[in-house]
Amino acid sequence: METDALDRFFSRYPSFIYNRKASSPQEFHRMSRQFYWTKTEDGDYPPDREAAWHEYRLAMVKTFNDTFGTDSEDRAAWERIGVRLSIVPLPQKLHYLRQVP
């Protein structure tokens, strides 16, 4: 199985069993609970969680860009997004494809 930036991020925490088929935000929050990364009395998260959150967000962006690209004019990229979101039928014009709710 090919790995992506999210797989590599979660692999840095070997005691956490990452479920690739689950929502990655939910997996991050599940991992936070496992490591007891909860808010302190002053309302802040511990530094370990803040660092992990920063790295997680970078991995999300990299995975998105690697999957769909970064060219907002690329119709094929927009079609891949539409297919991933189960939008059927896909609009023919790129202008309308970008506006699908």
PyMOL commands that set and color helices and strands:
alter all, ss='L'
color gray80, all
select helices_A, chain A and resi 5-11+24-34+47-68+75-84+94-98
alter helices_A, ss='H'
color red, helices_A
deselect
rebuild
show_as cartoon
